[in-house]
Amino acid sequence: MAGAASKKEVSVAEKLDALFELQKIDSEIDRIRTIRGELPLEVQDLEDELSGLETRISKIQEEMKELDTEILDRKNATKDAETAISKYKEQQNNVRNNREFESLAKEIEFQELEIKLHDKKSKEAKVRIANKKELLDEATERLSFRQVDFKAKQAELNEIVGETQKEEDELIKRSEEAKKKIDERLVFAYNRLRGNAKNGLSVVPVDRDACGGCFNKIPPQRQLDIQSKKKVIVCEHCGRILVPTTIED
């Protein structure tokens, strides 16, 4: 019975050792992904900004085209009005009475007002085109600068991925091997705790008489139980698995 108890005690200790080793491996994976993780966000932000600038440029160009079309339409309308004026003036030469003459005069006056309106609106459209041209130049210049930034960040990301991918793959392999030394129930609990913890820590050592995860004090007797490694003990406050400050074989 004593031999069985001793074997059981070693088994628990080995599980705790394996859990802590697994935590160290996974924390290193987290570190690599954190270093890499900031860059993809920056690259994504730049991609979004470039897309926004391209959309803005396209919209400004479309608005400028619409204004050009408006100016052309008003130019054609002015020609039509001038043609109408010429026709009405010719008709005035052949009127039979003052009423017809006045009627044609009003038509001529109306067309002249239309010409003035088209001229006014055309000038306003040209001013708007000039303003939009400034906005277009600014947006195009910014797009050019941000494209350079994007290419640099993308190259940096590709370089880091290239440098860390091999290391990450090796760590993932070691993580899987470490899990094989632990029963499925503990692995499940470990993964659940990692998923709930912001820092990914589910196995923590006792640090200055406190939990290394939530920093709540641990009673002396419980510290002795943790130090003995005879059973898996979790923090009463955060639920993390507790191990001695220095795990010994």
Backbone as CSV, one residue per row, in Angstrom:
resi,resn,N_x,N_y,N_z,CA_x,CA_y,CA_z,C_x,C_y,C_z
1,MET,0.837,-1.207,0.000,0.000,0.000,0.000,0.872,1.257,0.000
2,ALA,1.976,1.210,0.773,2.872,2.351,0.847,3.508,2.613,-0.505
3,GLY,3.854,1.470,-1.198,4.456,1.614,-2.523,3.479,2.235,-3.492
4,ALA,2.176,1.824,-3.399,1.140,2.362,-4.282,0.936,3.837,-4.013
5,ALA,0.966,4.217,-2.704,0.775,5.618,-2.339,1.922,6.457,-2.875
6,SER,3.162,5.840,-2.746,4.324,6.567,-3.243,4.237,6.770,-4.735
7,LYS,3.765,5.719,-5.440,3.622,5.807,-6.900,2.590,6.861,-7.277
8,LYS,1.485,6.919,-6.491,0.428,7.889,-6.755,0.952,9.305,-6.543
9,GLU,1.761,9.474,-5.453,2.303,10.787,-5.162,3.226,11.255,-6.288
10,VAL,4.074,10.379,-6.789,4.979,10.708,-7.886,4.180,11.039,-9.126
11,SER,3.116,10.292,-9.358,2.274,10.510,-10.536,1.666,11.905,-10.518
12,VAL,1.161,12.343,-9.377,0.575,13.681,-9.268,1.656,14.739,-9.463
13,ALA,2.802,14.494,-8.851,3.909,15.436,-8.979,4.341,15.562,-10.436
14,GLU,4.389,14.432,-11.115,4.766,14.449,-12.534,3.726,15.207,-13.367
15,LYS,2.473,15.018,-13.021,1.412,15.734,-13.734,1.552,17.245,-13.536
16,LEU,1.857,17.626,-12.289,2.019,19.057,-12.005,3.236,19.624,-12.743
17,ASP,4.308,18.820,-12.756,5.501,19.242,-13.502,5.158,19.422,-14.981
18,ALA,4.423,18.433,-15.503,4.055,18.467,-16.925,3.129,19.643,-17.222
19,LEU,2.207,19.929,-16.307,1.298,21.059,-16.481,2.053,22.383,-16.506
20,PHE,2.998,22.524,-15.581,3.758,23.771,-15.521,4.662,23.924,-16.746
21,GLU,5.230,22.802,-17.193,6.053,22.843,-18.406,5.192,23.211,-19.611
22,LEU,3.988,22.652,-19.656,3.047,22.978,-20.727,2.705,24.466,-20.704
23,GLN,2.504,24.989,-19.495,2.178,26.412,-19.372,3.324,27.282,-19.893
24,LYS,4.562,26.903,-19.559,5.715,27.680,-20.021,5.831,27.647,-21.546
25,ILE,5.564,26.497,-22.122,5.621,26.360,-23.584,4.535,27.215,-24.233
26,ASP,3.318,27.088,-23.713,2.192,27.838,-24.296,2.353,29.345,-24.091
27,SER,2.968,29.735,-22.982,3.209,31.166,-22.743,4.215,31.711,-23.754
28,GLU,5.178,30.880,-24.124,6.146,31.297,-25.135,5.463,31.439,-26.500
29,ILE,4.545,30.524,-26.780,3.749,30.632,-28.024,2.941,31.921,-28.008
30,ASP,2.350,32.219,-26.848,1.581,33.469,-26.706,2.459,34.691,-26.956
31,ARG,3.683,34.637,-26.431,4.612,35.770,-26.599,4.907,35.999,-28.084
32,ILE,5.178,34.919,-28.793,5.467,35.028,-30.231,4.269,35.605,-30.971
33,ARG,3.103,35.121,-30.633,1.896,35.587,-31.324,1.554,37.023,-30.952
34,THR,1.946,37.437,-29.746,1.712,38.833,-29.355,2.592,39.766,-30.172
35,ILE,3.861,39.390,-30.319,4.790,40.198,-31.123,4.279,40.306,-32.542
36,ARG,3.842,39.184,-33.077,3.340,39.161,-34.445,1.951,39.772,-34.522
37,GLY,1.197,39.601,-33.441,-0.203,40.005,-33.465,-0.437,41.494,-33.603
38,GLU,0.511,42.313,-33.161,0.346,43.756,-33.270,0.503,44.224,-34.715
39,LEU,1.394,43.568,-35.437,1.649,43.977,-36.821,0.465,43.710,-37.752
40,PRO,-0.148,42.532,-37.682,-1.311,42.324,-38.552,-2.400,43.363,-38.346
41,LEU,-2.568,43.824,-37.098,-3.563,44.859,-36.823,-3.172,46.162,-37.501
42,GLU,-1.867,46.491,-37.431,-1.390,47.708,-38.089,-1.542,47.599,-39.600
43,VAL,-1.212,46.416,-40.125,-1.347,46.186,-41.567,-2.814,46.276,-41.979
44,GLN,-3.692,45.689,-41.151,-5.125,45.732,-41.445,-5.651,47.160,-41.404
45,ASP,-5.180,47.939,-40.410,-5.586,49.349,-40.318,-5.167,50.123,-41.561
46,LEU,-3.945,49.844,-42.026,-3.455,50.516,-43.230,-4.255,50.093,-44.453
47,GLU,-4.590,48.813,-44.512,-5.414,48.318,-45.626,-6.767,49.007,-45.640
48,ASP,-7.352,49.148,-44.446,-8.652,49.822,-44.333,-8.542,51.284,-44.742
49,GLU,-7.443,51.932,-44.323,-7.250,53.338,-44.668,-7.064,53.502,-46.175
50,LEU,-6.271,52.604,-46.776,-6.057,52.662,-48.224,-7.368,52.461,-48.975
51,SER,-8.155,51.509,-48.488,-9.451,51.250,-49.116,-10.354,52.476,-49.003
52,GLY,-10.324,53.112,-47.816,-11.126,54.317,-47.613,-10.684,55.461,-48.509
53,LEU,-9.367,55.617,-48.663,-8.842,56.677,-49.527,-9.192,56.415,-50.992
54,GLU,-9.094,55.150,-51.399,-9.438,54.802,-52.778,-10.920,55.073,-53.051
55,THR,-11.753,54.744,-52.067,-13.194,55.016,-52.207,-13.445,56.518,-52.279
56,ARG,-12.738,57.274,-51.423,-12.880,58.743,-51.409,-12.442,59.343,-52.748
57,ILE,-11.313,58.889,-53.245,-10.795,59.383,-54.528,-11.783,59.080,-55.645
58,SER,-12.300,57.862,-55.645,-13.258,57.459,-56.672,-14.527,58.320,-56.609
59,LYS,-14.973,58.602,-55.370,-16.177,59.416,-55.195,-15.946,60.843,-55.683
60,ILE,-14.782,61.416,-55.340,-14.460,62.788,-55.780,-14.388,62.853,-57.299
61,GLN,-13.736,61.852,-57.902,-13.622,61.818,-59.361,-15.002,61.719,-60.017
62,GLU,-15.878,60.925,-59.405,-17.233,60.777,-59.937,-17.996,62.097,-59.824
63,GLU,-17.828,62.776,-58.685,-18.491,64.068,-58.485,-17.974,65.111,-59.483
64,MET,-16.674,65.070,-59.777,-16.099,65.996,-60.752,-16.642,65.725,-62.158
65,LYS,-16.810,64.448,-62.466,-17.388,64.079,-63.761,-18.829,64.587,-63.878
66,GLU,-19.570,64.449,-62.785,-20.954,64.926,-62.782,-21.006,66.444,-62.981
67,LEU,-20.063,67.157,-62.361,-20.013,68.615,-62.526,-19.606,68.985,-63.956
68,ASP,-18.676,68.239,-64.532,-18.290,68.470,-65.932,-19.486,68.260,-66.853
69,THR,-20.251,67.198,-66.546,-21.448,66.910,-67.341,-22.467,68.036,-67.191
70,GLU,-22.609,68.547,-65.960,-23.540,69.652,-65.717,-23.131,70.894,-66.523
71,ILE,-21.830,71.199,-66.516,-21.323,72.361,-67.265,-21.591,72.192,-68.758
72,LEU,-21.341,70.971,-69.254,-21.587,70.695,-70.684,-23.069,70.822,-71.013
73,ASP,-23.914,70.294,-70.125,-25.364,70.377,-70.341,-25.822,71.839,-70.349
74,ARG,-25.275,72.640,-69.453,-25.659,74.054,-69.402,-25.122,74.808,-70.620
75,LYS,-23.981,74.413,-71.114,-23.431,75.013,-72.329,-24.344,74.724,-73.518
76,ASN,-24.794,73.469,-73.591,-25.722,73.093,-74.675,-27.068,73.796,-74.517
77,ALA,-27.512,73.914,-73.253,-28.784,74.596,-72.996,-28.674,76.080,-73.370
78,THR,-27.505,76.659,-73.131,-27.272,78.056,-73.502,-27.349,78.216,-75.024
79,LYS,-26.757,77.285,-75.751,-26.821,77.322,-77.214,-28.266,77.221,-77.697
80,ASP,-29.029,76.329,-77.035,-30.443,76.170,-77.406,-31.204,77.479,-77.135
81,ALA,-30.877,78.127,-76.003,-31.542,79.387,-75.651,-31.184,80.480,-76.655
82,GLU,-29.920,80.525,-77.053,-29.485,81.523,-78.050,-30.173,81.289,-79.390
83,THR,-30.324,80.032,-79.761,-31.039,79.683,-80.996,-32.492,80.119,-80.913
84,ALA,-33.104,79.898,-79.740,-34.504,80.287,-79.529,-34.657,81.798,-79.607
85,ILE,-33.708,82.526,-79.026,-33.748,83.994,-79.064,-33.687,84.484,-80.510
86,SER,-32.792,83.896,-81.286,-32.663,84.280,-82.700,-33.971,84.021,-83.445
87,LYS,-34.605,82.911,-83.139,-35.872,82.554,-83.788,-36.975,83.536,-83.401
88,TYR,-37.031,83.853,-82.085,-38.082,84.767,-81.617,-37.881,86.171,-82.200
89,LYS,-36.638,86.617,-82.296,-36.364,87.942,-82.861,-36.758,88.002,-84.344
90,GLU,-36.525,86.911,-85.022,-36.914,86.838,-86.437,-38.431,86.882,-86.566
91,GLN,-39.110,86.184,-85.636,-40.576,86.167,-85.659,-41.143,87.556,-85.344
92,GLN,-40.418,88.333,-84.520,-40.894,89.681,-84.187,-40.993,90.581,-85.436
93,ASN,-40.159,90.244,-86.409,-40.176,91.038,-87.648,-41.428,90.783,-88.480
94,ASN,-42.143,89.725,-88.131,-43.320,89.358,-88.931,-44.611,89.338,-88.109
95,VAL,-44.594,89.980,-86.952,-45.819,89.985,-86.119,-46.865,90.915,-86.723
96,ARG,-48.123,90.631,-86.348,-49.247,91.413,-86.891,-49.729,92.474,-85.909
97,ASN,-49.341,92.332,-84.627,-49.806,93.323,-83.638,-48.843,93.363,-82.453
98,ASN,-49.075,94.346,-81.591,-48.213,94.543,-80.416,-48.285,93.383,-79.427
99,ARG,-49.450,92.778,-79.355,-49.618,91.663,-78.400,-48.669,90.515,-78.743
100,GLU,-48.578,90.173,-80.021,-47.684,89.106,-80.448,-46.226,89.519,-80.225
101,PHE,-45.927,90.808,-80.489,-44.569,91.317,-80.307,-44.143,91.212,-78.832
102,GLU,-45.051,91.624,-77.923,-44.773,91.569,-76.491,-44.624,90.139,-76.008
103,SER,-45.454,89.267,-76.569,-45.396,87.849,-76.195,-44.026,87.271,-76.545
104,LEU,-43.540,87.602,-77.756,-42.215,87.126,-78.176,-41.108,87.783,-77.358
105,ALA,-41.324,89.022,-76.959,-40.343,89.738,-76.138,-40.182,89.052,-74.779
106,LYS,-41.298,88.604,-74.251,-41.250,87.894,-72.972,-40.497,86.571,-73.105
107,GLU,-40.700,85.896,-74.241,-39.990,84.631,-74.487,-38.485,84.896,-74.591
108,ILE,-38.160,85.985,-75.268,-36.744,86.344,-75.402,-36.148,86.668,-74.026
109,GLU,-36.901,87.427,-73.240,-36.437,87.783,-71.889,-36.227,86.529,-71.039
110,PHE,-37.154,85.596,-71.154,-37.050,84.338,-70.401,-35.785,83.567,-70.795
111,GLN,-35.533,83.472,-72.115,-34.354,82.748,-72.585,-33.061,83.442,-72.155
112,GLU,-33.079,84.773,-72.140,-31.901,85.522,-71.676,-31.627,85.273,-70.199
113,LEU,-32.725,85.189,-69.424,-32.574,84.861,-68.005,-32.031,83.438,-67.822
114,GLU,-32.497,82.539,-68.692,-32.000,81.156,-68.654,-30.498,81.118,-68.943
115,ILE,-30.077,81.922,-69.919,-28.647,81.981,-70.260,-27.838,82.487,-69.074
116,LYS,-28.333,83.534,-68.412,-27.648,84.072,-67.239,-27.575,83.040,-66.117
117,LEU,-28.691,82.296,-65.947,-28.723,81.259,-64.911,-27.712,80.158,-65.213
118,HIS,-27.678,79.711,-66.477,-26.727,78.662,-66.870,-25.297,79.139,-66.675
119,ASP,-25.046,80.399,-67.006,-23.701,80.955,-66.842,-23.311,81.000,-65.366
120,LYS,-24.255,81.425,-64.518,-24.006,81.506,-63.071,-23.736,80.113,-62.502
121,LYS,-24.589,79.147,-62.858,-24.451,77.785,-62.346,-23.173,77.126,-62.870
122,SER,-22.798,77.438,-64.092,-21.568,76.879,-64.666,-20.348,77.394,-63.914
123,LYS,-20.353,78.690,-63.589,-19.244,79.272,-62.831,-19.153,78.636,-61.434
124,GLU,-20.325,78.429,-60.814,-20.343,77.794,-59.498,-19.805,76.369,-59.580
125,ALA,-20.176,75.667,-60.641,-19.702,74.297,-60.830,-18.187,74.258,-61.028
126,LYS,-17.659,75.245,-61.745,-16.217,75.308,-61.965,-15.467,75.561,-60.661
127,VAL,-16.050,76.386,-59.786,-15.445,76.636,-58.477,-15.445,75.348,-57.658
128,ARG,-16.564,74.631,-57.708,-16.672,73.369,-56.973,-15.682,72.344,-57.515
129,ILE,-15.491,72.342,-58.826,-14.511,71.429,-59.425,-13.101,71.759,-58.925
130,ALA,-12.786,73.053,-58.859,-11.472,73.480,-58.377,-11.252,73.042,-56.922
131,ASN,-12.305,73.193,-56.104,-12.215,72.766,-54.702,-12.025,71.258,-54.589
132,LYS,-12.778,70.526,-55.398,-12.678,69.065,-55.375,-11.321,68.601,-55.912
133,LYS,-10.761,69.376,-56.832,-9.434,69.051,-57.362,-8.401,69.129,-56.244
134,GLU,-8.530,70.120,-55.362,-7.627,70.232,-54.216,-7.776,69.031,-53.287
135,LEU,-9.034,68.655,-53.019,-9.294,67.490,-52.170,-8.758,66.222,-52.810
136,LEU,-8.915,66.127,-54.121,-8.433,64.957,-54.856,-6.911,64.865,-54.770
137,ASP,-6.237,65.992,-54.934,-4.772,66.009,-54.860,-4.290,65.597,-53.471
138,GLU,-4.983,66.110,-52.434,-4.615,65.776,-51.058,-4.801,64.273,-50.798
139,ALA,-5.948,63.753,-51.223,-6.249,62.336,-51.010,-5.286,61.451,-51.798
140,THR,-4.965,61.859,-53.016,-4.044,61.078,-53.853,-2.642,61.063,-53.258
141,GLU,-2.223,62.220,-52.727,-0.900,62.304,-52.100,-0.838,61.432,-50.845
142,ARG,-1.897,61.506,-50.044,-1.933,60.683,-48.826,-1.965,59.202,-49.182
143,LEU,-2.701,58.855,-50.219,-2.753,57.460,-50.655,-1.359,56.972,-51.022
144,SER,-0.629,57.814,-51.723,0.725,57.450,-52.138,1.629,57.207,-50.935
145,PHE,1.553,58.101,-49.937,2.363,57.952,-48.728,1.981,56.689,-47.956
146,ARG,0.694,56.476,-47.800,0.218,55.334,-47.010,0.492,54.011,-47.713
147,GLN,0.549,54.019,-49.027,0.916,52.807,-49.767,2.352,52.407,-49.456
148,VAL,3.214,53.426,-49.312,4.607,53.160,-48.942,4.660,52.560,-47.529
149,ASP,3.883,53.142,-46.610,3.828,52.633,-45.236,3.310,51.199,-45.210
150,PHE,2.284,50.957,-46.012,1.684,49.627,-46.053,2.683,48.587,-46.538
151,LYS,3.406,48.897,-47.595,4.390,47.958,-48.138,5.484,47.658,-47.117
152,ALA,5.898,48.700,-46.371,6.935,48.520,-45.352,6.438,47.631,-44.214
153,LYS,5.213,47.895,-43.740,4.640,47.094,-42.651,4.381,45.660,-43.102
154,GLN,3.922,45.513,-44.323,3.659,44.179,-44.857,4.955,43.379,-44.957
155,ALA,6.021,44.030,-45.393,7.322,43.371,-45.491,7.835,42.983,-44.105
156,GLU,7.618,43.895,-43.132,8.034,43.624,-41.749,7.276,42.438,-41.179
157,LEU,5.977,42.401,-41.448,5.154,41.290,-40.975,5.606,39.972,-41.592
158,ASN,5.836,39.983,-42.894,6.275,38.766,-43.577,7.605,38.271,-43.020
159,GLU,8.490,39.228,-42.695,9.799,38.861,-42.143,9.651,38.221,-40.771
160,ILE,8.811,38.835,-39.920,8.611,38.292,-38.568,7.941,36.925,-38.619
161,VAL,6.957,36.800,-39.498,6.288,35.498,-39.643,7.304,34.458,-40.077
162,GLY,8.168,34.841,-41.020,9.192,33.913,-41.498,10.160,33.508,-40.406
163,GLU,10.512,34.474,-39.536,11.469,34.208,-38.465,10.865,33.395,-37.327
164,THR,9.601,33.606,-37.032,8.981,32.991,-35.857,8.166,31.735,-36.161
165,GLN,7.830,31.530,-37.420,6.961,30.411,-37.750,7.579,29.070,-37.368
166,LYS,8.864,28.917,-37.678,9.548,27.657,-37.366,9.572,27.429,-35.863
167,GLU,9.904,28.498,-35.109,9.943,28.399,-33.648,8.562,28.081,-33.088
168,GLU,7.538,28.744,-33.630,6.176,28.485,-33.157,5.750,27.051,-33.445
169,ASP,6.062,26.565,-34.635,5.710,25.185,-34.995,6.365,24.181,-34.050
170,GLU,7.633,24.446,-33.691,8.353,23.570,-32.775,7.721,23.599,-31.384
171,LEU,7.343,24.807,-30.940,6.699,24.940,-29.629,5.333,24.259,-29.600
172,ILE,4.600,24.375,-30.675,3.290,23.706,-30.756,3.469,22.199,-30.657
173,LYS,4.505,21.697,-31.315,4.803,20.262,-31.262,5.142,19.841,-29.832
174,ARG,5.958,20.656,-29.149,6.308,20.363,-27.761,5.090,20.445,-26.849
175,SER,4.203,21.388,-27.146,2.976,21.535,-26.363,2.115,20.281,-26.467
176,GLU,1.985,19.768,-27.674,1.188,18.558,-27.888,1.814,17.358,-27.170
177,GLU,3.143,17.295,-27.189,3.830,16.192,-26.511,3.653,16.288,-25.008
178,ALA,3.688,17.516,-24.468,3.507,17.712,-23.034,2.095,17.303,-22.597
179,LYS,1.129,17.564,-23.455,-0.258,17.216,-23.119,-0.459,15.709,-23.011
180,LYS,0.362,14.957,-23.735,0.232,13.497,-23.706,0.598,12.924,-22.334
181,LYS,1.365,13.680,-21.553,1.768,13.231,-20.220,0.705,13.541,-19.168
182,ILE,-0.337,14.230,-19.574,-1.383,14.670,-18.647,-2.712,14.033,-19.052
183,ASP,-3.507,13.623,-18.082,-4.790,13.002,-18.435,-5.742,14.048,-19.025
184,GLU,-6.690,13.565,-19.791,-7.589,14.432,-20.555,-8.373,15.402,-19.678
185,ARG,-8.726,14.965,-18.487,-9.512,15.826,-17.589,-8.721,17.074,-17.216
186,LEU,-7.445,16.884,-16.893,-6.604,18.026,-16.542,-6.324,18.912,-17.746
187,VAL,-6.142,18.301,-18.909,-5.907,19.083,-20.127,-7.127,19.935,-20.441
188,PHE,-8.309,19.344,-20.264,-9.557,20.077,-20.502,-9.660,21.276,-19.550
189,ALA,-9.360,21.027,-18.266,-9.421,22.103,-17.264,-8.383,23.175,-17.583
190,TYR,-7.210,22.725,-17.986,-6.120,23.658,-18.340,-6.538,24.551,-19.507
191,ASN,-7.076,23.941,-20.550,-7.498,24.715,-21.727,-8.636,25.670,-21.399
192,ARG,-9.547,25.232,-20.548,-10.676,26.084,-20.160,-10.175,27.305,-19.388
193,LEU,-9.252,27.071,-18.466,-8.681,28.169,-17.684,-7.902,29.138,-18.576
194,ARG,-7.151,28.596,-19.531,-6.391,29.455,-20.454,-7.330,30.326,-21.283
195,GLY,-8.439,29.736,-21.675,-9.398,30.484,-22.485,-10.059,31.619,-21.720
196,ASN,-10.206,31.425,-20.408,-10.874,32.450,-19.585,-9.907,33.507,-19.057
197,ALA,-8.618,33.198,-19.037,-7.626,34.128,-18.484,-7.126,35.080,-19.566
198,LYS,-7.088,36.363,-19.250,-6.639,37.366,-20.212,-5.186,37.161,-20.617
199,ASN,-4.362,36.726,-19.657,-2.950,36.523,-19.948,-2.617,35.086,-20.339
200,GLY,-3.643,34.248,-20.444,-3.424,32.870,-20.878,-2.795,31.977,-19.835
201,LEU,-2.738,32.436,-18.580,-2.119,31.647,-17.514,-3.167,30.812,-16.785
202,SER,-2.974,29.500,-16.815,-3.876,28.636,-16.061,-3.116,27.853,-14.990
203,VAL,-1.798,27.789,-15.113,-0.947,27.156,-14.099,0.039,28.212,-13.616
204,VAL,-0.016,28.538,-12.333,0.840,29.613,-11.818,1.534,29.170,-10.532
205,PRO,2.750,29.652,-10.305,3.437,29.334,-9.052,2.983,30.251,-7.929
206,VAL,3.228,29.810,-6.708,2.973,30.667,-5.552,4.094,31.695,-5.500
207,ASP,3.730,32.962,-5.435,4.718,34.035,-5.447,4.491,34.951,-4.243
208,ARG,5.462,34.966,-3.326,5.351,35.788,-2.120,4.063,35.509,-1.348
209,ASP,3.831,34.230,-1.151,2.674,33.744,-0.371,1.336,34.069,-1.045
210,ALA,1.370,34.344,-2.343,0.132,34.692,-3.045,0.043,33.942,-4.373
211,CYS,-1.179,33.861,-4.885,-1.407,33.233,-6.186,-0.703,34.064,-7.264
212,GLY,0.046,33.395,-8.126,0.762,34.085,-9.191,-0.140,34.597,-10.298
213,GLY,-1.428,34.268,-10.212,-2.369,34.741,-11.232,-3.192,35.928,-10.779
214,CYS,-3.858,35.779,-9.618,-4.736,36.854,-9.136,-4.144,37.613,-7.950
215,PHE,-3.014,37.099,-7.407,-2.256,37.763,-6.335,-2.980,37.798,-4.992
216,ASN,-3.989,36.946,-4.837,-4.635,36.836,-3.533,-3.765,35.959,-2.622
217,LYS,-3.753,36.298,-1.337,-2.945,35.564,-0.370,-3.417,34.115,-0.232
218,ILE,-2.443,33.218,-0.016,-2.743,31.803,0.166,-2.381,31.427,1.605
219,PRO,-3.306,30.794,2.331,-3.035,30.407,3.723,-1.799,29.510,3.824
220,PRO,-1.040,29.608,4.918,0.190,28.821,5.104,-0.015,27.306,4.926
221,GLN,-1.091,26.759,5.502,-1.335,25.324,5.402,-1.545,24.909,3.942
222,ARG,-2.265,25.749,3.215,-2.516,25.444,1.796,-1.213,25.522,1.005
223,GLN,-0.328,26.424,1.410,0.972,26.520,0.750,1.773,25.239,0.955
224,LEU,1.674,24.684,2.138,2.369,23.422,2.420,1.819,22.299,1.547
225,ASP,0.493,22.286,1.355,-0.135,21.273,0.504,0.338,21.427,-0.949
226,ILE,0.450,22.667,-1.365,0.918,22.926,-2.736,2.361,22.469,-2.883
227,GLN,3.167,22.764,-1.869,4.580,22.413,-1.902,4.773,20.899,-1.941
228,SER,3.888,20.171,-1.302,4.025,18.710,-1.238,3.689,18.039,-2.565
229,LYS,2.910,18.710,-3.384,2.523,18.192,-4.712,1.860,16.807,-4.630
230,LYS,1.080,16.585,-3.573,0.385,15.318,-3.440,-0.959,15.308,-4.153
231,LYS,-1.463,16.509,-4.463,-2.724,16.614,-5.196,-2.763,17.933,-5.951
232,VAL,-3.652,17.981,-6.928,-3.809,19.201,-7.717,-4.645,20.189,-6.911
233,ILE,-4.083,21.361,-6.669,-4.761,22.385,-5.870,-4.973,23.633,-6.723
234,VAL,-6.188,24.163,-6.652,-6.490,25.368,-7.436,-6.709,26.551,-6.498
235,CYS,-6.485,27.738,-7.029,-6.701,28.968,-6.254,-8.191,29.127,-5.942
236,GLU,-8.503,29.432,-4.689,-9.896,29.592,-4.281,-10.542,30.825,-4.912
237,HIS,-9.727,31.756,-5.385,-10.245,33.017,-5.920,-10.389,33.013,-7.444
238,CYS,-9.345,32.524,-8.147,-9.386,32.592,-9.622,-9.490,31.232,-10.301
239,GLY,-9.303,30.155,-9.531,-9.454,28.820,-10.103,-8.222,28.288,-10.814
240,ARG,-7.129,29.070,-10.850,-5.912,28.607,-11.525,-5.263,27.477,-10.727
241,ILE,-4.571,26.597,-11.451,-3.848,25.502,-10.817,-2.573,26.056,-10.207
242,LEU,-2.337,25.732,-8.953,-1.191,26.275,-8.220,-0.063,25.254,-8.120
243,VAL,1.156,25.735,-8.303,2.340,24.892,-8.171,3.341,25.620,-7.285
244,PRO,4.309,24.890,-6.714,5.314,25.561,-5.893,6.107,26.572,-6.702
245,THR,6.714,27.522,-5.991,7.504,28.555,-6.656,8.560,27.929,-7.536
246,THR,9.242,26.910,-7.016,10.226,26.156,-7.793,9.824,24.709,-7.779
247,ILE,9.459,24.196,-8.942,9.049,22.794,-9.019,10.288,21.923,-8.981
248,GLU,10.270,20.967,-8.081,11.405,20.050,-7.937,10.959,18.652,-8.342
249,ASP,11.886,17.904,-8.865,11.573,16.529,-9.231,11.470,15.679,-7.983
